[in-house]
Amino acid sequence: MASSPELLPLYNAVYTLHRLSPLHYSPTLSPSSKQNLDVYARRFSERLRGDTLRGVHVGTDGKSHSVAKNGALRRCQWKLLELGEHWDVQECGDSEEGRLGPRTSRRAEGICITVEYEKNEHTALLLRNPQGNAVPSEGQTHLPLLLTRMPNPVREVLLDFLAKTFDTRIEPMQLSKNFIEEALEAHLDAFSKNGREVTENATKDLVLTFGFNLPIAPSLRALDVTIKEEDLWNFLDRGTKITDSRIGNSREPGKSSTKWKKGQNGDSEPFMAALALYINKHLAMDIRHDDILISKVACARFILNKDGKIKIIAPARAADNSGESENSTLWATRTATSLLMERLFTVAEGNWKSLLAGDEINET
């Protein structure tokens, strides 16, 4: 009996987001083969152990109690991630041939780095954009999105290793208010097309945390708003009516308005429209004001934090005897996850897309 596909390590863990410019490497050390990845794993392992490099002691030994309590380093592994049709399973991680170049039927969409200590295991994912169509030049590849689940001292060593080994620029990713709003709306839209029951079961209670650029009150630094599962559909229904009548309108910068805006992709934002109206009516607070931020959103499927933290819940596997409702939920989950990843890649690639043409990276 064939074994079921392995779950992608993207899920069920809190990751910290970074964005990378293209990775550069010697033609003999392409990170597209298992043999070369073993070389990089060994070099990174040496850095983690604090081995001597050119007479200088490097690594994390004794650097932090959070690292010391992990125990001794047991294993460091780099492997390719070959994805299925959706962001749900890992088909293979031990391919011998390079698959990070031009796209093929078996798509390697990234590298998984695993650092195993006696007491803990840490993970980093370097991901390419499956929807990207730019072809990297020889000696470089683009893995613009980095997700790390590890203590800061280990993460710092990894970032330094990547920057120096692959001549890449790395920046932390901050998620803007617009990004969080649009990611939430896209998630709700994917499920709402399948009806109220699917939407409520998939999202459960929805919690939004609002922060403030300016002090509101001495004891008020954040405000949590919880939308109960049974109330979610009413917000969507009310918001749809609002946006149907007001679509195309947007407020001018610095001015308050009772009209919600359209998303950057031209799609309306019915949930935020209804929520803004509700909070303004009951709390006399305009959540659309530039000094009021959405610092966090959490539901049954994902958690997004403006500081670049993300957690995506793994989609359920479809059973052979799944009913129509279960299948609708599965496909809506896959759609929502794909849309979220597309938005993350858009932010990660940013103005570095031109670097794929072979432009040099100018450090500043």
Secondary structure, 3 states (H helix, E strand, C coil): CCCCCEECCCCCCEEEEEEECCEECCHHHCCCCHHHHHHHHHHHHHHHHCCEECCEECCCCCCCHHHHCCCCEEEEEEEEEEECCCCCEEEECCCCCCCCCCCCCCCEEEEEEEEEECCCEEEEEEECCCCCCCCCCCCEECCCEEEEECCHHHHHHHHHHHHHHHCCCEEECCCCHHHHHHHHHHHHHHHHCCCHHHHHHHHCCEEEEEEECCCCECCECEEEEEECHHHHHHHHHHHHHHHHHHCCCCCCCCCCCCCCCCCCCCCCCHHHHHHHHHHHHHHCCCCCCCCEEEEEEECCCEEEECCCEEEECCCCCCCCCCCHHHHHHHHHHHHHHHHHHHHHHHHHHHHHHHHHHCCCCCCC
